Amino acid sequence: MITGVIYTARDATHRRMIESLLRGEGLPVDLKGQIIFYTGPAPAKPGRVIGSIGPTTSSRMDKYLDFILSHGVKGTIGKGYRSDGAVESMKRYKAVYLIAPGGAGAYLSERVISAEVIAYEDLGSESMQRLEVQGFPVMVANDSYGNDIFRDAWKKWRRSIRIS
């Protein structure tokens, strides 16, 4: 369970961050030691902090991962497996990949205490947001040593099948 601050960023936000860094402009927020959640939250309904906020498929962000980790990000949250290259980047930068339950966006939104757009507002749901969360459920899928729950579970499952 995560309690603290996480930042949202999807494809368009990652592109903007990288373009900004390549131009020497820096990032809109210091991401050293931070966690990025791959999500595009739905608009908040009246009386709510945020709308549904489920994880998006992480492999789409693999092409940005090495660059982002090299700037201090220590973890990402999403759903699905990561490429071999992404796993190697996590080992190199001592970062982790966490998975949040897919299909549970309404439940996850209840774990968000505050939400604030901090960059790229023109991107709408893909803007970068600062979220304060409490009891946000995640599971480690890839650790900083290269362990991979998807690969390891597959191997275990394959060994348990007997062909007669």
BAFI-3210 file (N, C-alpha, C; in Angstrom, 3 decimals, decimal comma, padded with zeros to 6 digits):
// residues 164
n [1|2|3|4|5|6|7|8|9|10|11|12|13|14|15|16|17|18|19|20|21|22|23|24|25|26|27|28|29|30|31|32|33|34|35|36|37|38|39|40|41|42|43|44|45|46|47|48|49|50|51|52|53|54|55|56|57|58|59|60|61|62|63|64|65|66|67|68|69|70|71|72|73|74|75|76|77|78|79|80|81|82|83|84|85|86|87|88|89|90|91|92|93|94|95|96|97|98|99|100|101|102|103|104|105|106|107|108|109|110|111|112|113|114|115|116|117|118|119|120|121|122|123|124|125|126|127|128|129|130|131|132|133|134|135|136|137|138|139|140|141|142|143|144|145|146|147|148|149|150|151|152|153|154|155|156|157|158|159|160|161|162|163|164]
n.u [000,850|000,647|001,305|001,391|002,996|002,435|003,031|001,239|001,554|001,379|001,754|001,887|002,692|005,163|006,577|006,626|008,086|010,608|011,282|011,474|013,624|015,659|015,878|017,072|015,543|014,624|012,525|008,986|008,673|010,665|011,642|013,230|013,634|010,940|007,631|006,012|002,784|001,171|-001,453|-004,598|-006,606|-010,186|-012,501|-013,349|-016,278|-018,926|-018,123|-016,112|-012,609|-011,195|-011,792|-012,469|-009,538|-007,733|-004,968|-002,866|-001,692|001,598|003,758|003,763|005,122|007,708|009,688|010,391|011,350|014,103|015,300|013,752|014,166|016,869|016,834|016,160|013,692|012,211|010,338|007,590|004,099|001,654|-000,033|000,298|002,997|006,574|009,076|012,125|014,216|013,258|013,218|015,949|016,753|015,560|017,051|019,587|019,192|018,279|015,474|011,894|009,002|005,630|002,449|-000,923|-004,297|-006,075|-009,124|-010,229|-010,610|-012,477|-012,437|-009,693|-009,674|-010,831|-008,770|-007,288|-006,342|-005,803|-005,582|-003,775|-003,267|-000,139|001,409|001,388|-001,346|-002,934|-003,118|-005,236|-006,722|-004,314|-002,526|000,118|-000,184|-000,120|-000,573|-001,859|-001,898|-003,497|-003,093|-002,913|-003,284|-000,799|001,344|004,556|005,963|008,278|011,428|014,334|016,387|015,982|014,097|011,027|007,692|005,834|007,297|008,398|006,102|005,000|006,959|006,767|004,132|004,280|005,976|004,291|002,446|001,446|001,956|000,277]
n.v [-001,176|002,118|005,196|008,545|010,743|010,503|010,721|011,381|010,187|009,682|008,514|010,954|012,866|011,818|012,100|014,912|015,578|014,463|015,858|018,418|018,109|017,480|019,904|021,291|022,447|021,367|019,610|019,793|019,295|018,120|014,933|013,141|010,249|009,719|008,317|007,302|007,084|005,353|006,519|007,892|009,856|009,968|012,736|014,409|013,740|015,750|016,681|014,837|013,941|013,041|011,405|008,072|006,089|004,147|001,880|002,101|000,275|-000,636|-001,300|000,349|002,575|001,782|002,574|005,055|004,668|004,182|006,697|008,322|007,053|007,552|010,119|010,065|008,919|006,472|004,493|002,957|002,717|000,607|-001,509|-004,884|-006,647|-005,846|-004,972|-006,797|-004,970|-002,860|-004,062|-004,449|-001,753|-001,020|-002,556|-001,392|001,249|000,830|000,663|000,106|-001,702|-001,450|-002,994|-002,088|-002,926|-003,783|-002,648|-001,629|001,082|002,892|002,134|002,623|005,387|006,210|006,102|008,312|011,282|013,936|015,837|017,424|019,262|019,651|020,096|020,469|020,950|021,253|018,739|017,423|014,588|013,332|015,016|015,994|015,057|015,702|013,498|012,844|010,044|007,460|004,399|003,061|000,402|-001,776|-004,095|-005,579|-006,053|-006,071|-006,070|-004,287|-005,997|-007,454|-009,434|-010,831|-010,938|-011,772|-013,317|-015,229|-016,424|-017,556|-019,455|-021,138|-022,015|-023,369|-025,485|-026,899|-028,148|-031,201|-033,341|-035,969]
n.w [000,000|-000,927|000,535|000,225|-002,124|-005,601|-009,129|-012,149|-015,479|-018,906|-022,299|-023,944|-022,065|-021,256|-023,673|-023,852|-021,531|-022,115|-024,477|-023,391|-021,597|-023,427|-024,718|-022,771|-020,805|-018,449|-016,026|-015,168|-012,493|-009,770|-010,180|-008,900|-007,052|-007,093|-007,900|-010,841|-012,106|-014,541|-015,967|-017,004|-015,633|-015,229|-015,484|-012,431|-010,557|-009,166|-005,855|-005,582|-005,483|-007,674|-010,826|-012,100|-011,988|-013,308|-014,020|-016,950|-019,849|-019,464|-021,128|-023,324|-022,493|-022,318|-024,138|-023,235|-020,719|-019,832|-020,174|-018,461|-015,985|-015,759|-014,932|-012,305|-011,423|-009,390|-009,412|-011,159|-011,914|-013,237|-015,569|-016,680|-018,385|-018,666|-021,098|-021,923|-022,125|-020,556|-018,046|-017,689|-017,571|-015,170|-013,383|-013,790|-012,858|-010,334|-009,814|-009,490|-010,677|-010,288|-010,062|-010,437|-009,589|-012,448|-013,962|-011,707|-011,355|-010,200|-007,516|-006,958|-007,220|-004,884|-003,128|-003,502|-002,114|-002,707|-005,742|-008,276|-011,192|-012,585|-014,786|-018,365|-018,966|-021,200|-022,283|-021,217|-019,868|-019,978|-018,827|-016,557|-013,262|-009,761|-007,264|-004,079|-002,198|-000,233|001,256|-001,212|-003,327|-004,533|-006,288|-006,346|-009,427|-010,965|-009,600|-008,362|-008,875|-011,101|-010,984|-012,079|-011,967|-013,879|-015,770|-013,998|-012,875|-015,159|-015,843|-013,591|-013,848|-016,309|-015,626|-013,974|-015,559|-016,863|-019,475|-020,882]
ca.u [000,000|001,415|000,762|002,317|002,819|002,802|002,756|000,666|002,150|001,174|002,584|002,106|003,468|006,544|007,202|006,874|009,185|011,868|011,570|011,891|014,978|016,586|016,072|017,751|014,591|014,299|011,204|008,072|008,796|011,805|011,163|014,210|013,072|009,487|006,920|005,105|001,640|000,694|-002,913|-005,261|-007,824|-011,431|-012,846|-013,984|-017,697|-019,113|-017,845|-015,032|-011,271|-010,759|-012,635|-011,865|-008,102|-007,119|-003,659|-002,838|-000,679|002,912|004,748|003,813|006,066|009,050|010,658|010,768|011,712|015,516|015,550|013,093|014,879|018,172|016,608|015,878|012,464|012,549|009,310|006,456|002,906|000,815|-000,525|000,930|004,430|007,528|010,032|013,436|014,985|012,749|013,687|017,380|016,842|015,230|018,226|020,665|018,907|017,738|014,080|010,912|007,745|004,518|001,203|-002,161|-005,349|-006,816|-010,566|-010,611|-010,375|-013,346|-011,881|-008,424|-009,939|-011,153|-007,503|-006,652|-006,733|-005,778|-005,082|-003,496|-002,545|001,075|002,061|000,793|-002,795|-003,582|-003,256|-006,446|-006,517|-002,902|-001,673|000,848|-000,826|000,465|-001,597|-001,548|-002,687|-003,411|-003,487|-003,060|-002,792|000,060|002,156|005,820|006,037|009,705|012,220|015,584|017,352|015,628|013,025|009,881|006,583|005,189|008,183|008,539|004,828|004,873|007,847|006,202|002,938|004,709|006,518|003,225|001,620|001,921|001,366|000,285]
ca.v [000,000|003,368|006,403|009,624|011,436|009,885|011,594|010,699|010,502|008,688|008,669|012,345|013,544|011,344|012,773|016,316|015,654|014,172|017,007|019,521|017,818|017,573|021,337|021,867|023,226|020,710|019,021|020,665|018,963|017,248|013,556|012,278|009,453|009,690|007,247|007,732|006,210|005,407|006,605|009,093|009,882|010,555|013,949|014,197|014,053|016,698|016,168|013,842|014,483|012,618|010,360|006,748|006,252|002,831|001,848|001,815|-000,702|-000,040|-001,575|001,494|003,561|001,196|003,330|006,253|004,316|004,385|008,131|008,834|006,527|008,217|011,415|009,906|008,224|005,207|003,486|003,218|001,908|000,411|-002,883|-005,684|-006,929|-004,903|-005,584|-007,141|-003,726|-002,107|-004,762|-004,119|-000,363|-000,994|-003,061|-000,407|002,439|000,399|001,098|-000,974|-001,569|-001,897|-003,118|-001,773|-003,784|-003,302|-002,767|-001,151|002,523|003,586|001,831|003,336|006,823|006,444|006,140|009,597|012,312|015,218|015,767|018,757|019,292|020,457|020,384|020,012|020,984|021,131|017,327|016,882|013,469|012,923|016,011|015,475|015,432|015,312|012,868|012,367|008,824|006,791|003,003|002,766|-000,981|-002,174|-005,287|-005,495|-006,952|-006,133|-005,394|-003,691|-007,067|-008,130|-010,413|-010,492|-011,794|-012,349|-014,384|-016,273|-017,142|-018,350|-020,619|-022,023|-022,601|-024,312|-026,681|-027,637|-028,858|-032,539|-033,817|-037,431]
ca.w [000,000|-000,996|001,134|-000,102|-003,399|-006,871|-010,266|-013,301|-016,786|-019,961|-023,493|-024,362|-021,017|-021,360|-024,833|-023,501|-020,562|-022,811|-025,349|-022,521|-021,121|-024,558|-024,990|-021,618|-020,015|-017,186|-015,847|-014,416|-011,077|-009,519|-010,097|-008,217|-005,973|-007,181|-008,605|-011,910|-012,326|-015,918|-015,923|-017,516|-014,820|-015,721|-014,730|-011,125|-010,410|-008,045|-004,523|-005,629|-005,722|-009,009|-011,403|-012,195|-012,202|-013,479|-014,685|-018,376|-020,235|-019,230|-022,172|-024,244|-021,957|-022,236|-024,938|-022,477|-019,352|-019,511|-020,087|-017,258|-014,816|-015,672|-014,284|-010,889|-011,061|-008,718|-009,591|-012,033|-011,637|-014,407|-015,653|-017,723|-018,308|-019,254|-022,022|-021,351|-022,024|-019,412|-016,845|-017,571|-017,112|-013,738|-012,671|-013,896|-012,058|-009,039|-009,782|-009,430|-011,406|-009,465|-010,814|-009,729|-010,137|-013,605|-013,805|-010,379|-011,359|-009,238|-006,196|-006,799|-007,057|-003,473|-002,395|-003,820|-001,145|-003,431|-007,114|-008,817|-012,460|-012,389|-016,073|-019,625|-018,788|-022,509|-022,633|-020,592|-018,947|-020,025|-018,162|-015,395|-012,015|-008,473|-006,455|-002,748|-002,032|001,065|001,134|-002,642|-003,448|-005,651|-006,063|-007,068|-010,582|-011,292|-008,579|-008,842|-009,126|-012,350|-010,808|-012,919|-011,556|-015,066|-016,269|-012,989|-012,765|-016,383|-015,715|-012,578|-014,437|-017,349|-014,962|-013,302|-016,556|-017,254|-020,735|-020,869]
c.u [000,899|000,630|001,801|001,988|003,255|002,408|002,173|001,393|001,866|002,059|002,917|002,931|004,920|007,261|007,550|008,030|010,528|012,248|012,086|013,324|016,006|016,850|016,783|016,851|014,264|012,884|010,303|008,121|010,018|011,296|012,145|013,552|011,573|008,955|006,006|004,040|001,151|-000,830|-003,374|-006,587|-009,017|-011,718|-013,573|-015,462|-017,836|-018,902|-016,725|-013,710|-010,857|-011,752|-011,909|-010,412|-007,402|-005,784|-003,809|-001,687|000,706|003,893|004,834|004,815|007,493|010,086|011,129|011,443|013,166|015,825|014,968|013,804|016,235|018,057|016,024|014,590|012,839|011,489|008,239|005,331|002,107|000,185|000,182|002,430|005,259|008,488|011,323|014,288|014,561|013,227|015,168|017,576|016,546|016,390|019,327|020,438|018,298|016,312|013,162|009,704|006,662|003,275|000,033|-003,265|-006,090|-008,307|-011,081|-010,433|-011,223|-012,832|-010,590|-008,644|-010,276|-009,899|-006,754|-007,227|-006,781|-005,168|-004,926|-002,747|-001,339|001,785|001,230|-000,729|-003,543|-003,774|-004,478|-006,124|-005,079|-001,966|-000,925|000,156|-000,014|-000,682|-001,057|-002,485|-002,506|-003,935|-003,732|-002,452|-001,980|000,785|003,431|005,809|007,487|010,457|013,532|016,678|017,052|014,588|011,768|008,741|005,904|006,009|008,237|007,256|004,623|005,724|007,274|004,977|003,313|005,242|005,409|002,326|002,265|001,195|001,446|000,085]
c.v [001,244|004,467|007,488|010,221|010,543|010,863|010,784|011,126|009,345|009,057|010,128|013,114|013,112|012,023|014,216|016,451|015,449|015,318|018,189|019,321|017,950|019,025|022,040|022,663|022,597|020,168|019,962|020,432|018,063|015,832|012,608|011,580|009,274|008,473|007,876|006,662|006,416|005,353|007,897|009,203|010,504|011,824|013,598|014,555|015,015|016,020|015,142|014,539|014,220|011,579|009,024|006,866|004,898|002,915|001,585|000,850|-000,060|-000,235|-000,438|002,548|003,037|001,992|004,605|005,915|004,606|005,869|008,710|008,338|007,207|009,603|011,260|009,216|006,858|004,134|003,939|002,277|001,808|-000,955|-003,580|-005,793|-005,817|-005,669|-005,938|-005,893|-002,884|-002,735|-004,467|-002,680|-000,259|-001,518|-002,006|000,774|002,118|000,912|-000,124|-000,641|-002,213|-002,018|-002,823|-002,624|-003,123|-003,502|-002,259|000,359|003,298|003,366|002,615|004,834|007,167|006,521|007,449|010,673|013,688|014,999|017,186|018,617|020,190|020,778|019,830|019,919|020,797|019,679|016,676|015,758|012,968|013,974|015,339|015,992|014,949|014,768|012,571|011,187|008,251|005,366|002,573|001,384|-001,232|-003,461|-005,137|-006,526|-007,145|-005,385|-004,905|-004,719|-007,835|-009,218|-009,909|-011,446|-012,455|-013,518|-015,542|-017,083|-018,037|-019,617|-021,622|-022,748|-023,663|-025,606|-027,530|-028,399|-030,180|-032,954|-035,342|-038,006]
c.w [000,000|-000,297|000,902|-001,455|-004,553|-007,976|-011,411|-014,573|-017,729|-021,144|-023,815|-023,335|-021,054|-022,534|-024,488|-022,519|-021,247|-023,733|-024,534|-022,021|-022,244|-024,963|-023,841|-020,704|-018,666|-017,170|-015,058|-012,915|-010,919|-009,293|-009,414|-007,032|-006,022|-007,945|-009,645|-012,107|-013,749|-015,907|-016,572|-016,789|-015,535|-014,915|-013,430|-011,192|-009,234|-006,694|-004,457|-005,926|-007,170|-009,518|-011,394|-012,622|-012,271|-014,188|-016,175|-018,657|-020,238|-020,373|-023,193|-023,780|-021,904|-023,015|-024,234|-021,142|-019,000|-019,300|-018,796|-015,996|-014,647|-015,028|-012,876|-010,488|-010,484|-008,877|-010,555|-011,634|-012,923|-014,367|-016,796|-017,549|-018,947|-020,148|-021,295|-021,169|-020,833|-018,110|-016,618|-017,083|-015,628|-012,902|-012,649|-012,956|-010,693|-008,839|-009,753|-010,304|-010,558|-010,339|-009,884|-010,352|-011,292|-013,380|-012,476|-010,256|-010,374|-007,822|-005,964|-006,584|-005,614|-002,606|-002,638|-002,905|-001,809|-004,805|-007,642|-010,136|-012,268|-013,692|-017,222|-019,545|-020,109|-022,947|-021,991|-019,633|-018,952|-019,430|-017,014|-014,149|-010,825|-007,638|-005,073|-002,513|-000,640|000,889|-000,300|-002,922|-004,717|-005,283|-006,886|-008,202|-011,017|-010,199|-009,182|-009,095|-010,414|-012,201|-011,505|-012,601|-012,755|-015,606|-015,282|-012,831|-013,977|-016,291|-014,716|-013,141|-015,461|-016,730|-014,344|-014,265|-016,900|-018,511|-020,725|-022,242]
res [m|i|t|g|v|i|y|t|a|r|d|a|t|h|r|r|m|i|e|s|l|l|r|g|e|g|l|p|v|d|l|k|g|q|i|i|f|y|t|g|p|a|p|a|k|p|g|r|v|i|g|s|i|g|p|t|t|s|s|r|m|d|k|y|l|d|f|i|l|s|h|g|v|k|g|t|i|g|k|g|y|r|s|d|g|a|v|e|s|m|k|r|y|k|a|v|y|l|i|a|p|g|g|a|g|a|y|l|s|e|r|v|i|s|a|e|v|i|a|y|e|d|l|g|s|e|s|m|q|r|l|e|v|q|g|f|p|v|m|v|a|n|d|s|y|g|n|d|i|f|r|d|a|w|k|k|w|r|r|s|i|r|i|s]
***
